[in-house]
Amino acid sequence: MTNTVSKSSNLKGSLIIIFLTLVIAITFETLQQLYYIRRYNLVSDVSFFYLLKSQSYSWIIWILFSLILIWVVKAKTNSKKNTITDIAHYVFIVFGLVFLCILTIASLQQLRSGDTFSINLFLNEYLPFFIFQKTPVYTLGYFAITIILYLYFSNEQLQIKVQKLSEIKEINKDLYQQLRERVDDKTTILNIKTGNKRKIIPTSEIQWIEADDYCVKVHTNNGNTHVMRSTLKSLEEKLSNNFLRVHRKAIVNMDSTKELSLSGNPKLILSNDITIPISKSNLKNVKQFLS
């Protein structure tokens, strides 16, 4: 919905700018003609609105040819190419359309004048006159429209890309949620620094982990102990679900336990007969895990 509103707003803004460009161009050319007529006393008692009306057909022709320009700019913008060659094409098309406009207007003006059509008269009088009169303002007008349309269509393409990226993001987000539900993202190894080396220990080889001040001691199945700079809390979040916090100072790999003793103080007995005390606050979790 937001994308549609933005696109509509951009189109409205572009049309307003094109309309204002057209009004300025027509006003400028009419005032230019009025200046020359009064400056050289070519026609007596002529007004701005009279000139505007008399040249309206020429601007209608200019607008009709601008439809070709709109089609060309849209096609080239959608082709996703913005090279020097494309810029040269725009320049060539603008000057080509200006020449066709002037050729058409000069021909119609000669026919409207009542003069017998003559190639010599056309080439020596009508065509040079309209080239001199129309070329600057027509060229500037077409270039202005080309730039405005190029920016509009480029923005339109950018919005389409943003919309596609947004859709891809949503799709990937859904896929991530689905994968997260299926895949255990817990760590399967511990990376322990020992001197200048690092020891990689698979979590499946760990029996239990003991808190030791600002470090932990990682006890493995083969009886080795490795000191690691970490806390039990951070490891508890990383390790898989078979690792259970049984005491404020101990996490146990429940796969390595062989017995739960409830006589006296509750404790877990590991496969190598090491006993790990269970705090009262964690006893319920241990029982639920083993049930």
C-alpha positions as CSV (number, residue, x, y, z in Angstrom):
1,M,0.0,0.0,0.0
2,T,2.8,2.4,0.9
3,N,4.7,1.6,-2.3
4,T,1.6,2.3,-4.4
5,V,1.0,5.7,-2.6
6,S,4.7,6.6,-3.1
7,K,4.6,5.7,-6.7
8,S,1.4,7.7,-7.3
9,S,2.9,10.7,-5.5
10,N,6.1,10.5,-7.6
11,L,4.0,10.3,-10.8
12,K,2.0,13.3,-9.7
13,G,5.1,15.3,-8.9
14,S,6.7,14.4,-12.3
15,L,3.6,15.4,-14.2
16,I,3.5,18.8,-12.4
17,I,7.1,19.5,-13.2
18,I,6.6,18.6,-16.9
19,F,3.5,20.8,-17.0
20,L,5.4,23.7,-15.5
21,T,8.2,23.2,-17.9
22,L,5.8,23.3,-20.8
23,V,4.1,26.4,-19.5
24,I,7.5,28.2,-19.1
25,A,8.6,27.1,-22.6
26,I,5.4,28.3,-24.2
27,T,5.4,31.6,-22.3
28,F,9.1,32.2,-23.1
29,E,8.6,31.6,-26.8
30,T,5.5,33.8,-27.0
31,L,7.2,36.6,-25.2
32,Q,10.2,36.2,-27.5
33,Q,8.1,36.5,-30.6
34,L,6.2,39.5,-29.1
35,Y,9.6,41.2,-28.4
36,Y,10.8,40.8,-32.0
37,I,7.5,41.9,-33.5
38,R,7.4,45.1,-31.4
39,R,11.2,45.7,-31.7
40,Y,11.2,45.7,-35.4
41,N,7.6,46.8,-36.0
42,L,6.7,43.7,-38.0
43,V,3.0,43.7,-37.1
44,S,1.0,46.5,-35.5
45,D,-1.4,46.0,-32.6
46,V,-0.5,42.4,-31.7
47,S,-1.1,40.9,-28.2
48,F,0.5,38.1,-26.2
49,F,-2.7,36.0,-26.3
50,Y,-3.1,36.5,-30.0
51,L,0.4,35.1,-30.5
52,L,-0.3,32.3,-28.0
53,K,-3.4,31.3,-29.9
54,S,-1.7,31.5,-33.4
55,Q,1.1,29.2,-32.3
56,S,-0.9,26.7,-30.3
57,Y,-0.9,24.2,-33.2
58,S,2.9,24.1,-33.1
59,W,3.0,23.2,-29.4
60,I,0.3,20.5,-30.0
61,I,2.7,19.0,-32.6
62,W,5.6,19.3,-30.1
63,I,3.6,17.5,-27.4
64,L,2.6,14.7,-29.8
65,F,6.2,14.1,-30.7
66,S,7.1,14.1,-27.0
67,L,5.0,11.0,-26.6
68,I,7.7,9.2,-28.6
69,L,10.3,10.6,-26.2
70,I,8.3,9.3,-23.2
71,W,8.2,5.8,-24.8
72,V,12.0,5.8,-25.6
73,V,13.0,7.0,-22.1
74,K,10.8,4.4,-20.4
75,A,12.2,1.6,-22.6
76,K,15.8,2.6,-22.0
77,T,15.4,3.0,-18.3
78,N,13.7,-0.4,-18.0
79,S,16.6,-2.0,-20.0
80,K,18.8,-1.3,-16.9
81,K,21.6,0.2,-19.0
82,N,23.0,3.6,-18.3
83,T,26.1,3.9,-20.5
84,I,27.7,6.7,-22.5
85,T,26.0,5.1,-25.6
86,D,22.6,5.5,-24.0
87,I,23.3,9.2,-23.3
88,A,24.3,9.7,-26.9
89,H,21.1,8.0,-28.0
90,Y,19.0,10.4,-25.8
91,V,20.8,13.4,-27.4
92,F,20.3,12.0,-30.9
93,I,16.6,11.3,-30.3
94,V,16.0,14.8,-28.8
95,F,17.6,16.5,-31.8
96,G,15.8,14.2,-34.2
97,L,12.5,14.9,-32.6
98,V,13.2,18.7,-32.7
99,F,14.0,18.5,-36.4
100,L,10.9,16.5,-37.2
101,C,8.8,19.0,-35.2
102,I,10.3,21.9,-37.1
103,L,9.9,20.1,-40.4
104,T,6.2,19.4,-39.7
105,I,5.4,22.9,-38.4
106,A,7.2,24.6,-41.3
107,S,5.3,22.5,-43.8
108,L,1.9,23.2,-42.2
109,Q,2.8,26.9,-42.0
110,Q,3.5,27.1,-45.7
111,L,0.2,25.3,-46.4
112,R,-1.7,27.6,-44.1
113,S,-0.2,30.7,-45.7
114,G,-1.9,30.0,-49.0
115,D,1.4,30.2,-50.9
116,T,1.9,27.6,-53.7
117,F,4.1,24.9,-52.3
118,S,7.6,25.3,-53.4
119,I,10.7,23.4,-52.3
120,N,12.9,26.4,-52.8
121,L,10.5,28.7,-50.8
122,F,10.3,26.0,-48.1
123,L,14.0,25.5,-47.8
124,N,15.0,29.1,-48.1
125,E,12.3,30.8,-45.9
126,Y,10.0,28.6,-43.9
127,L,12.4,26.0,-42.7
128,P,15.3,28.4,-41.7
129,F,12.8,30.7,-40.0
130,F,11.4,27.9,-37.7
131,I,14.8,26.5,-37.1
132,F,15.9,29.8,-35.8
133,Q,12.7,30.4,-33.8
134,K,11.9,27.0,-32.4
135,T,15.2,25.0,-32.0
136,P,16.4,26.5,-28.7
137,V,13.1,26.3,-26.8
138,Y,12.1,22.9,-28.2
139,T,15.5,21.4,-27.5
140,L,15.6,22.7,-23.9
141,G,12.0,21.5,-23.4
142,Y,12.7,18.0,-24.7
143,F,15.9,17.7,-22.6
144,A,14.0,18.8,-19.5
145,I,11.4,16.2,-20.1
146,T,14.0,13.5,-20.7
147,I,15.7,14.3,-17.4
148,I,12.5,14.4,-15.5
149,L,11.2,11.1,-17.0
150,Y,14.6,9.4,-16.5
151,L,14.6,10.3,-12.8
152,Y,11.0,9.2,-12.5
153,F,11.4,5.8,-14.2
154,S,14.7,5.2,-12.4
155,N,13.0,5.8,-9.1
156,E,10.2,3.5,-10.2
157,Q,12.7,0.7,-11.0
158,L,14.4,1.3,-7.6
159,Q,11.1,1.0,-5.8
160,I,10.4,-2.3,-7.6
161,K,13.8,-3.6,-6.5
162,V,13.2,-2.4,-2.9
163,Q,9.9,-4.2,-2.9
164,K,11.5,-7.4,-4.3
165,L,14.2,-7.2,-1.6
166,S,11.6,-6.7,1.0
167,E,9.7,-9.8,-0.2
168,I,12.9,-11.8,-0.2
169,K,13.6,-10.6,3.3
170,E,10.2,-11.8,4.5
171,I,10.7,-15.2,2.7
172,N,14.1,-15.7,4.2
173,K,12.8,-14.6,7.6
174,D,10.1,-17.3,7.4
175,L,12.6,-19.9,6.2
176,Y,14.9,-19.0,9.1
177,Q,12.1,-19.5,11.6
178,Q,11.3,-22.8,10.1
179,L,14.9,-24.0,10.2
180,R,15.4,-22.7,13.7
181,E,12.5,-24.9,14.8
182,R,14.1,-27.9,13.1
183,V,17.8,-27.4,13.7
184,D,19.5,-27.3,17.1
185,D,21.7,-24.2,17.0
186,K,23.6,-25.1,20.2
187,T,27.3,-25.5,20.0
188,T,28.9,-29.0,19.5
189,I,32.4,-28.0,20.5
190,L,34.3,-26.0,23.0
191,N,37.3,-23.9,21.8
192,I,39.7,-23.7,24.7
193,K,42.9,-21.7,24.7
194,T,45.8,-23.4,26.2
195,G,49.0,-21.2,26.1
196,N,49.5,-20.3,22.5
197,K,47.4,-23.1,21.1
198,R,43.7,-23.8,21.1
199,K,42.1,-27.1,22.1
200,I,38.9,-28.2,20.3
201,I,36.8,-30.4,22.5
202,P,33.6,-32.0,21.2
203,T,30.8,-31.5,23.8
204,S,30.1,-35.3,23.5
205,E,33.4,-35.9,25.3
206,I,32.6,-33.6,28.2
207,Q,31.4,-35.2,31.5
208,W,30.8,-32.1,33.5
209,I,31.9,-28.5,33.9
210,E,32.9,-26.9,37.2
211,A,32.9,-23.2,38.2
212,D,36.3,-21.9,39.4
213,D,36.2,-18.2,40.2
214,Y,36.3,-16.4,36.8
215,C,37.0,-19.6,34.9
216,V,35.5,-23.0,34.5
217,K,37.1,-26.5,34.6
218,V,36.0,-28.7,31.8
219,H,36.2,-32.4,32.8
220,T,36.3,-34.9,29.9
221,N,35.6,-38.6,29.7
222,N,39.3,-39.5,29.5
223,G,40.0,-37.9,32.8
224,N,41.6,-34.7,31.5
225,T,40.7,-31.3,32.9
226,H,40.9,-28.1,30.8
227,V,40.6,-24.5,32.2
228,M,38.5,-22.1,30.2
229,R,37.9,-18.4,30.6
230,S,34.1,-18.3,30.8
231,T,31.1,-18.6,33.1
232,L,28.7,-21.4,33.7
233,K,25.8,-19.1,32.7
234,S,27.3,-18.4,29.3
235,L,28.1,-22.0,28.7
236,E,24.7,-23.1,29.8
237,E,23.1,-21.0,27.0
238,K,25.5,-22.4,24.4
239,L,25.5,-26.1,25.3
240,S,22.9,-28.6,24.0
241,N,19.9,-29.7,26.1
242,N,21.6,-32.8,27.5
243,F,23.8,-30.4,29.5
244,L,21.9,-29.6,32.7
245,R,22.7,-27.0,35.4
246,V,22.5,-29.1,38.6
247,H,24.3,-26.8,41.0
248,R,25.5,-23.2,41.1
249,K,29.0,-24.5,40.5
250,A,28.3,-27.4,38.1
251,I,26.8,-28.3,34.7
252,V,26.6,-32.0,33.9
253,N,26.4,-33.9,30.7
254,M,23.4,-36.0,31.5
255,D,24.5,-38.6,29.0
256,S,27.4,-39.4,31.2
257,T,25.4,-40.0,34.4
258,K,24.5,-43.5,35.6
259,E,22.6,-42.8,38.8
260,L,20.6,-40.3,40.8
261,S,21.0,-40.6,44.5
262,L,18.4,-39.1,46.7
263,S,19.7,-40.4,50.0
264,G,21.0,-37.7,52.2
265,N,22.0,-34.8,50.0
266,P,20.8,-35.3,46.4
267,K,23.6,-36.1,44.0
268,L,24.4,-37.4,40.5
269,I,26.8,-40.3,40.1
270,L,28.7,-40.2,36.8
271,S,29.9,-43.2,34.8
272,N,33.4,-42.8,36.4
273,D,31.8,-42.8,39.9
274,I,32.4,-39.1,40.4
275,T,29.6,-37.6,42.5
276,I,28.1,-34.1,41.7
277,P,25.9,-32.5,44.3
278,I,22.4,-31.3,43.2
279,S,21.1,-28.1,44.8
280,K,17.5,-28.1,46.0
281,S,16.5,-25.4,43.4
282,N,17.7,-27.7,40.5
283,L,16.5,-31.0,41.8
284,K,13.1,-30.7,40.1
285,N,14.8,-30.1,36.7
286,V,17.0,-33.1,37.1
287,K,14.0,-35.3,38.0
288,Q,12.0,-34.0,35.0
289,F,15.0,-34.7,32.7
290,L,15.4,-38.2,33.9
291,S,11.7,-39.1,34.0
